[in-house]
Amino acid sequence: MKWNNIRTKLILFLLLPTLICIMATMIINYSYTTASLRTRAVDENKNLLFQGAKNIGSLIEEIDRLSLIVYSDSDLYRLLEVGTDDSSANARIYSSLNYISSSNPDISRVYLYSVKDSKATLLARDSTPKRWQGIPAYPDSKVTAEHPVSIQTTHLSHSYGLNFLIPQLPEEPVFTLHRRIEQVPSTNELGYLSIDVKLKALTDIIDEMYEQNQENVYLVDDSGALVYGHNADELGQPLNAAWYDKQIGGEGSQQQGYFEENSSVFIYQKLEVPGQTWTLVKQIPGSYLFREAKEAATINILLLALLMIMITALTIIISFRFTAPIKQLTRYMNQVQTGNLEVKIGPAGNDEIGVLTEHFRRMMDTINNLILREYRLELSNKTNELRALQAQINPHFLNNTLQIIGTLALELKVSQIYALLSALAKMMRYSMHNDEKIVTIQQELDHVKAYIELQKERFENKFAFRYDMEEPLRAALMPKMILQPIVENYFKHGFNLARSDGWIEITAARLESGRMEILIRNNGQSIPSERLKALRVELEQAGPLDIDALKDPAPAPEDAIRLAAPGAGIGLSNVLTRLRLVCGDDALLQVDNIDTGGVAVRLEFEILMESERI
């Protein structure tokens, strides 16, 4: 389908407004739906996280309240002050710790250390209490007076360094409340109490707050360590998430809020626990949050596709009915353009297009003979001009003489003379074939090579000749005697006899849009600026040749000698004119000086192959 014809424009102008309106409606509807879903999800989850934070806070408060039993139990408190070591004292301590352990089914272990007698007591659920003497307190349990109560983030349960005295207890994820027991009203330490709480206590609360396998919930402490998360291997480790460091981890974040990051919506709620602040974060992926909007969009897209198919079919039918006569008229014109001037033009109806077709038929009848006559006249003019141009470089009288001299040189066994005469004979034969007005680039190149052989002998090999030409381009066509006159200018005007490092080269390359470039360069003398300027003006004004001026029926003898020289009398404007006769008026010939010394002549013209030959 061509994008610049009436049929395409008609289809586009009918389809685009419909498509734009429908797409705009879908986009606005999708945007409104997603915004509504986002607002509703944020409001609902803010309330959900607030309630979850209250439940977690209640759990921590309950554990904290149980840890205060050491103060409310006067017997236990007295034993910590005195440090008595007897069976009744041990039984009293076991009883108090057992009460703490049994008060909440999620308490895993209770650890008590007495500073007075350096004794540690460990009570694990469903096991016999154990007591050790003369050992230091477990480092994690030794909280300072500045923060007498603290929460240790999730970790695997352990035996507080006492494993060598009791059977190995099973490990499980827990978080621990540590309390420093002080001698009231002073802050002197009496001991340390640590209560391990199973992570399941938090899991039971948090699992009610999100849709597993779709959403994620994180519980993070002040240091950024993960108290709860969906990946058990990351519990107790720093939360490695850029969104947390950027939105929540820094100072100044609000108590509650939400933000969007990485195509997800994050809602967070902070809660105070003993000694620090925890942050409860819920992550809702956009794909899950906007699933309803996407389902609606999918349905709308399917309806749009069905509607567009119907509209497109109707539009195409209508546009074809309107544009079919125009396409038929275009086909008539294309046939005329290819040379079929006798094309039969049928009626196309009584509307405006039908009237236009009828006028076109009458116009073709009127101008048919004129087009044919002008076309043939132009071909005749080109043929006459080419013959007139080659008449000035047609030295018949030299050819027989060269053959005689070459035979004599061969008989006298002077091979160098014979080689030079053979090269000159090639040039003469090339020039004599008047019927061959258009040749291949390879033939032109062979002619130049023969000419170069003669010049090498003349100038004692004081210059080098090289050429580089793409193989497919050698079969391209060009007018005869184009390259050799340009090369000859180097020896007539630019060659320096005092130098032995002269060079001349010919290169050819394919350009875009079916054109090619031939570049003839040398390192001879540059063209003076005034002469170069005049030469460029002459080339710009190059036009049709004056054939009558080239037809001299009786040239003077000195003129015959001048015409016998290869390329004599053929200037650059002559070369350009003949090039345009064959290769089109857009053929170019440019002359420039080379910065390092020398002259470059550039030819550019359309590639013409044998099948396209005039």
C-alpha positions in Angstrom: 0.0 0.0 0.0 1.4 3.4 -1.0 1.1 6.0 1.6 0.7 9.0 -0.8 -2.3 8.0 -2.8 -6.0 9.0 -2.3 -7.1 5.5 -1.3 -4.7 5.2 1.6 -5.4 8.7 2.8 -9.2 8.0 2.6 -8.7 4.8 4.7 -6.5 6.6 7.2 -8.8 9.6 7.6 -11.7 7.3 8.3 -9.9 4.9 10.6 -7.7 7.2 12.6 -10.4 9.4 14.2 -12.3 6.2 15.2 -9.2 4.5 16.5 -8.0 7.7 18.4 -11.4 8.2 20.1 -11.7 4.5 21.2 -8.1 4.4 22.4 -8.5 7.7 24.3 -11.6 6.3 26.0 -9.8 3.1 26.9 -6.8 5.0 28.3 -8.9 7.4 30.3 -11.0 4.5 31.6 -7.9 2.5 32.5 -6.3 5.4 34.2 -9.4 6.2 36.3 -9.9 2.5 37.2 -6.2 2.1 38.3 -6.3 5.3 40.3 -9.5 4.1 42.0 -8.1 0.7 42.8 -4.9 2.3 44.1 -6.8 4.6 46.4 -9.0 1.9 47.7 -6.1 -0.5 48.2 -4.1 2.1 50.1 -7.0 3.0 52.4 -7.9 -0.6 53.1 -4.3 -1.7 53.8 -3.6 1.3 56.0 -6.4 0.2 58.3 -5.2 -3.4 58.0 -1.6 -2.6 58.9 -2.8 -0.3 61.7 -4.8 -3.2 63.2 -1.9 -5.6 62.6 0.5 -3.2 64.3 -1.8 -3.0 67.3 -1.9 -6.8 67.5 1.9 -7.1 67.3 2.2 -4.4 70.0 -0.2 -6.3 72.2 1.9 -9.4 71.8 5.1 -7.5 72.8 3.3 -5.8 75.7 2.2 -9.2 77.0 5.8 -10.6 76.8 7.0 -7.4 78.5 4.4 -7.7 81.2 5.5 -11.3 81.9 9.1 -10.2 82.2 8.1 -7.9 85.1 7.2 -10.9 87.2 10.7 -10.8 88.6 9.7 -7.6 90.3 6.2 -8.6 91.4 7.4 -12.0 92.7 8.9 -11.0 96.0 10.5 -14.4 96.7 12.2 -14.5 93.3 13.4 -10.9 93.7 14.8 -11.6 97.2 16.6 -14.6 95.9 18.3 -12.5 93.2 19.3 -10.0 95.8 20.7 -12.6 98.3 21.9 -15.2 95.9 21.0 -18.2 98.1 21.9 -21.6 96.7 19.8 -24.4 98.1 17.2 -26.8 96.7 14.2 -24.7 97.9 15.7 -21.6 96.3 16.2 -23.4 93.0 12.7 -24.8 93.1 11.3 -21.3 93.7 13.3 -19.9 90.7 12.2 -22.9 88.5 8.6 -22.3 89.5 8.7 -18.6 88.5 10.4 -19.3 85.2 7.9 -22.0 84.5 5.0 -19.6 85.1 6.5 -17.2 82.6 7.0 -20.0 80.0 3.5 -21.5 80.5 1.7 -18.1 80.4 2.1 -17.9 76.6 2.2 -21.0 74.3 4.5 -19.1 71.9 7.3 -18.7 74.5 10.1 -21.1 73.6 12.8 -20.6 76.2 13.4 -18.5 79.3 16.9 -17.6 80.5 17.7 -16.0 83.9 21.1 -14.9 85.1 21.8 -14.0 88.7 24.7 -11.6 89.1 25.1 -12.1 92.9 26.0 -15.8 92.7 26.9 -15.9 88.9 24.3 -18.5 88.2 22.4 -19.1 85.0 19.1 -20.9 84.7 17.6 -22.0 81.3 14.1 -23.3 81.0 13.0 -24.7 77.6 9.5 -25.8 76.9 8.8 -29.4 77.5 12.2 -29.9 79.2 13.6 -30.0 82.7 15.1 -26.6 83.9 18.8 -26.5 84.2 21.0 -24.3 86.4 24.7 -23.5 86.1 27.0 -21.7 88.5 30.3 -19.7 88.1 29.8 -18.7 84.4 29.4 -15.2 82.9 26.1 -13.9 81.6 25.3 -14.5 77.9 26.5 -11.3 76.0 23.2 -10.7 74.2 21.3 -10.7 77.5 23.5 -8.0 79.1 21.4 -4.9 78.2 22.6 -1.6 79.6 20.9 0.6 82.2 20.2 3.2 79.5 17.9 0.7 77.7 16.9 -1.8 80.4 14.5 -3.5 78.0 15.2 -4.4 74.3 13.9 -6.6 71.6 16.4 -8.7 69.6 15.4 -9.3 66.0 14.6 -12.7 64.6 17.3 -15.4 65.0 17.6 -19.1 65.5 17.1 -20.2 69.1 20.1 -21.4 71.1 21.1 -22.5 74.6 22.8 -19.2 75.6 26.2 -20.8 75.5 25.2 -23.8 77.7 25.0 -26.5 75.1 27.9 -28.5 76.5 25.9 -29.3 79.7 22.5 -30.2 78.2 21.2 -32.2 75.3 21.1 -30.2 72.0 17.8 -28.4 71.8 16.1 -28.1 68.4 16.6 -24.8 66.7 13.7 -22.6 65.5 13.3 -18.9 64.5 12.5 -16.7 67.5 12.8 -13.1 68.6 13.9 -12.3 72.1 12.9 -9.8 74.8 15.9 -9.0 77.1 15.3 -7.3 80.4 17.9 -5.9 82.9 16.8 -6.7 86.5 17.8 -3.8 88.7 17.9 -3.3 92.5 15.1 -0.7 93.0 15.3 2.2 93.5 19.0 2.1 92.3 20.1 0.9 88.9 22.5 -1.7 90.3 22.1 -4.9 88.3 20.8 -8.0 90.0 20.5 -10.1 86.9 19.2 -10.5 83.3 16.1 -12.1 81.9 15.7 -13.2 78.3 12.5 -14.6 76.9 12.5 -16.3 73.5 9.2 -16.0 71.6 8.5 -18.2 68.6 8.3 -16.3 65.3 5.1 -18.2 64.8 3.5 -15.7 67.2 4.2 -13.0 64.6 3.4 -15.2 61.7 -0.1 -15.9 63.0 -0.8 -12.2 63.1 0.9 -11.2 59.8 -0.5 -14.0 57.7 -3.9 -12.5 58.1 -2.7 -9.3 56.6 -1.8 -10.3 53.0 -2.4 -12.7 50.2 0.4 -15.1 50.1 2.1 -15.9 46.7 0.8 -12.5 45.5 1.7 -9.9 48.1 4.7 -9.5 50.5 4.8 -8.2 54.1 8.0 -7.2 55.8 8.6 -6.4 59.5 11.8 -4.4 59.9 13.6 -3.1 63.1 15.4 0.1 63.6 18.7 -1.2 62.3 17.1 -2.4 59.0 17.2 -6.1 60.0 14.3 -8.2 58.8 12.2 -9.5 61.7 9.6 -11.1 59.4 9.6 -11.7 55.7 8.6 -14.3 53.1 12.1 -15.5 52.7 13.2 -17.4 55.8 16.9 -17.3 54.8 16.9 -13.5 55.1 15.4 -13.3 58.6 17.6 -11.4 61.0 19.7 -10.0 58.1 19.7 -6.4 56.8 16.9 -5.8 54.3 18.7 -5.3 51.0 16.1 -3.2 49.3 16.6 0.2 47.7 13.0 1.2 48.2 13.4 0.8 52.0 16.6 2.8 52.2 15.1 5.5 50.0 11.6 5.8 51.4 11.6 4.5 55.0 15.1 3.9 56.3 16.0 7.6 56.4 15.0 10.0 59.1 11.8 12.0 58.9 9.6 9.3 57.6 6.0 9.5 58.8 4.3 7.1 61.2 2.1 5.8 58.4 2.2 6.3 54.6 2.6 4.7 51.2 4.6 5.1 48.1 5.1 3.5 44.6 8.4 2.0 43.6 9.5 -0.7 41.1 5.9 -1.2 39.7 4.6 -1.9 43.2 2.6 0.0 45.9 4.1 0.0 49.4 2.1 0.8 52.5 3.9 1.0 55.8 3.0 1.4 59.5 5.4 2.0 62.3 4.9 0.6 65.8 6.8 1.2 69.1 8.3 -1.8 70.9 10.5 -1.7 74.0 13.8 0.0 73.1 13.1 0.6 69.4 10.6 1.2 66.6 9.5 -1.5 64.2 8.1 -0.9 60.7 5.5 -3.0 59.1 5.6 -2.8 55.3 3.2 -4.4 52.8 4.2 -4.7 49.1 1.4 -5.0 46.6 2.7 -5.7 43.0 1.0 -3.6 40.4 0.2 -6.7 38.3 -1.9 -8.0 41.2 -3.3 -4.7 42.4 -4.5 -3.7 38.9 -5.5 -7.2 37.7 -9.2 -6.2 37.5 -8.3 -3.1 35.5 -6.2 -5.2 33.1 -9.0 -7.8 32.7 -11.3 -5.0 31.8 -8.7 -3.5 29.4 -8.3 -6.9 27.8 -12.0 -7.2 27.2 -12.0 -3.6 25.8 -9.1 -4.5 23.5 -10.9 -7.5 22.1 -14.0 -5.5 21.5 -11.9 -2.8 19.9 -10.2 -5.4 17.6 -13.6 -6.7 16.5 -14.9 -3.2 16.0 -11.8 -2.2 14.0 -12.1 -5.2 11.8 -15.7 -4.2 10.9 -14.8 -0.6 10.4 -11.7 -1.4 8.4 -13.6 -3.8 6.1 -16.4 -1.2 5.5 -13.8 1.6 5.0 -11.8 -0.4 2.5 -14.9 -1.3 0.5 -16.0 2.3 0.3 -12.5 3.6 -0.5 -12.0 1.0 -3.3 -15.3 2.0 -4.9 -14.3 5.6 -4.9 -10.7 5.1 -6.0 -11.0 2.3 -8.5 -11.6 4.6 -11.4 -8.6 6.7 -10.3 -6.4 3.6 -10.2 -7.5 2.6 -13.7 -6.7 6.1 -15.0 -3.3 5.8 -13.3 -2.7 2.5 -15.1 -3.5 4.1 -18.4 -0.9 6.8 -17.7 1.7 4.2 -16.7 1.2 2.4 -20.0 1.6 5.7 -21.9 4.8 6.4 -19.9 6.3 3.0 -20.9 5.7 4.0 -24.6 2.4 2.4 -25.3 0.8 5.5 -26.9 -2.0 3.5 -28.5 -3.5 2.4 -25.2 -7.3 1.9 -25.3 -9.0 4.1 -22.7 -12.5 2.9 -21.8 -15.3 4.9 -20.2 -15.3 5.4 -16.4 -18.8 6.6 -15.7 -20.5 10.0 -15.7 -19.0 11.5 -12.6 -16.1 13.8 -12.3 -13.5 11.0 -12.6 -15.3 9.7 -15.7 -15.1 13.2 -17.3 -11.4 13.4 -16.5 -10.8 10.0 -18.1 -12.6 11.1 -21.3 -10.5 14.3 -21.5 -7.4 12.2 -21.0 -8.3 10.0 -23.9 -8.9 13.0 -26.2 -5.6 14.5 -25.1 -3.7 11.3 -25.9 -5.2 11.3 -29.4 -4.0 14.9 -29.9 -0.4 14.6 -28.6 0.3 11.0 -29.7 2.1 11.9 -32.9 3.8 14.9 -31.4 5.4 12.8 -28.6 6.6 10.2 -31.0 8.0 12.8 -33.4 9.9 14.7 -30.6 11.2 11.4 -29.1 12.7 10.3 -32.4 14.1 13.7 -33.1 15.9 13.7 -29.8 17.5 10.3 -30.5 18.6 11.5 -33.9 20.2 14.7 -32.5 22.1 12.7 -29.9 23.4 10.3 -32.6 24.5 13.1 -34.8 26.3 14.9 -32.0 28.2 11.7 -31.0 29.3 11.1 -34.5 30.4 14.7 -34.9 32.5 14.5 -31.7 34.2 11.4 -32.7 35.0 12.8 -36.2 37.7 15.0 -34.6 39.5 12.0 -33.1 39.4 9.6 -36.2 43.0 9.3 -37.5 42.5 6.7 -40.2 45.6 7.7 -42.1 47.9 6.8 -39.2 46.7 3.2 -38.7 48.2 1.7 -41.9 51.5 3.5 -41.3 51.7 2.1 -37.8 51.1 -1.4 -39.1 54.0 -1.1 -41.6 56.4 0.3 -39.0 55.4 -2.4 -36.4 56.1 -5.2 -38.9 59.5 -3.7 -39.8 60.4 -3.4 -36.1 59.5 -7.0 -35.5 61.6 -8.1 -38.5 64.5 -6.2 -37.1 63.9 -7.8 -33.7 63.4 -4.5 -31.9 60.7 -5.7 -29.5 60.4 -2.5 -27.5 59.6 -0.5 -30.6 57.1 -3.2 -31.6 55.4 -3.0 -28.1 55.1 0.7 -28.3 53.7 0.6 -31.8 51.3 -2.0 -30.7 50.1 0.2 -27.9 49.7 3.1 -30.3 47.9 0.9 -32.8 45.4 -0.1 -30.1 44.7 3.5 -29.5 44.2 4.2 -33.2 41.9 1.2 -33.7 39.9 2.3 -30.7 39.6 5.8 -32.2 38.7 4.6 -35.7 35.6 2.6 -34.7 33.1 5.5 -35.3 30.1 3.2 -35.2 31.0 2.3 -31.6 30.0 5.5 -29.8 29.3 3.9 -26.4 31.8 1.5 -24.8 32.2 -0.2 -21.5 34.4 1.2 -18.7 36.7 -1.7 -19.2 37.3 -0.8 -22.8 38.0 2.8 -21.8 40.4 1.6 -19.2 42.2 -0.6 -21.7 42.6 2.4 -24.0 44.1 4.4 -21.1 46.5 1.6 -20.3 47.8 1.6 -23.9 48.2 5.4 -23.7 50.1 5.1 -20.4 52.5 2.5 -22.0 53.5 5.1 -24.6 53.9 7.9 -22.0 56.1 5.6 -19.8 58.5 5.2 -22.6 58.4 8.9 -23.4 59.1 10.0 -19.8 61.4 7.1 -18.9 59.2 5.6 -16.3 59.3 8.7 -14.0 55.7 8.1 -12.9 53.5 5.3 -11.7 50.1 4.3 -12.8 47.5 2.5 -10.7 43.8 1.8 -10.9 41.2 0.3 -8.6 37.7 -0.5 -9.9 34.9 -2.7 -8.6 34.5 -5.6 -11.0 30.8 -5.2 -11.6 31.3 -1.6 -12.6 33.7 -2.5 -15.4 30.7 -3.6 -17.5 28.9 -0.3 -17.1 28.6 1.9 -20.2 30.0 5.4 -20.9 30.8 7.6 -24.0 34.0 6.8 -25.9 37.1 8.9 -25.2 36.2 10.2 -21.7 39.1 9.0 -19.5 42.0 9.3 -21.9 41.7 13.0 -22.5 41.6 13.7 -18.7 44.7 11.5 -18.2 46.4 13.3 -21.1 46.0 16.7 -19.4 48.3 15.5 -16.6 51.2 15.0 -19.2 50.3 18.2 -21.1 50.0 20.6 -18.1 50.9 18.9 -14.8 53.8 16.5 -15.3 57.2 17.7 -13.8 60.2 16.2 -15.7 62.5 17.0 -12.8 60.6 14.5 -10.5 60.8 10.7 -10.7 58.0 10.0 -8.1 55.0 11.1 -10.2 51.9 9.1 -10.1 48.4 9.0 -11.6 45.5 6.8 -10.4 42.0 6.0 -11.5 39.4 4.7 -9.0 35.7 3.8 -9.4 33.1 3.1 -6.8 29.3 2.6 -6.6 27.3 5.4 -5.0 23.7 5.4 -3.7 20.6 5.6 -5.9 22.2 3.7 -8.8 25.0 6.1 -9.5 28.8 5.7 -9.7 31.9 7.8 -9.3 35.2 7.8 -11.2 38.1 9.7 -9.6 41.3 10.5 -11.7 44.0 11.9 -9.4 47.7 12.9 -9.9 50.5 14.6 -8.0 51.5 16.9 -10.7 51.3 20.7 -10.8 48.2 22.3 -9.4 45.9 24.5 -11.6 46.4 28.2 -10.9 43.4 29.6 -9.0 42.3 32.0 -11.8 42.5 29.2 -14.4 40.6 26.8 -12.0 37.9 29.4 -11.5 37.5 30.0 -15.2 37.5 26.2 -15.9 34.7 25.7 -13.3 32.6 28.5 -14.9 33.1 26.8 -18.3 32.0 23.5 -17.0 28.9 25.0 -15.4 27.9 26.5 -18.8 28.5 23.3 -20.7 25.5 22.6 -23.0 24.6 21.0 -26.3 27.5 21.0 -28.8 27.7 23.1 -31.9 27.7 20.3 -34.4 28.2 22.6 -37.4 31.4 23.9 -35.9 32.8 20.4 -35.6 32.1 19.5 -39.2 35.1 20.8 -41.1 35.2 19.0 -44.5 38.7 20.1 -45.4 41.0 20.4 -42.4 44.4 21.9 -42.9 47.4 19.6 -42.8 48.5 21.0 -39.4 45.0 20.4 -38.2 45.2 16.8 -39.3 48.3 16.4 -37.3 46.7 17.9 -34.3 43.7 15.6 -34.6 45.9 12.6 -34.9 47.2 13.1 -31.3 45.1 11.1 -28.9 42.7 13.3 -27.1 43.7 16.5 -28.8 41.1 19.1 -29.1 38.9 17.4 -26.5 38.5 19.8 -23.5 36.8 19.0 -20.2 33.6 20.8 -21.2 33.6 18.6 -24.3 34.0 15.5 -22.1 31.1 16.7 -19.8 28.8 17.4 -22.7 29.3 14.0 -24.2 28.9 12.4 -20.8 25.5 14.1 -20.3 24.4 13.1 -23.8 24.7 9.4 -22.9 24.3 9.3 -19.1 21.8 12.1 -18.6 21.8 15.8 -17.8 22.5 15.1 -14.1 26.0 13.8 -14.9 28.8 15.8 -13.1 32.4 16.6 -13.8 34.3 18.4 -11.0 37.9 19.6 -10.9 39.8 20.4 -7.7 43.4 20.9 -6.6 44.8 18.4 -4.1 46.1 20.0 -0.9 49.4 18.0 -1.1 49.9 19.0 -4.8 48.2 17.7 -7.9 44.7 17.7 -9.5 41.6 15.5 -8.9 38.9 15.2 -11.6 35.7 13.6 -10.4 33.0 12.1 -12.7 29.6 11.2 -11.3 26.8 9.7 -13.5 24.1 7.1 -13.5 25.1 3.5 -14.0 24.0 2.4 -17.4 24.2 -1.3 -18.3 24.0 -3.0 -21.8 20.3 -3.7 -21.4 19.6 0.0 -21.0 21.7 1.2 -23.9 20.3 3.7 -26.3 
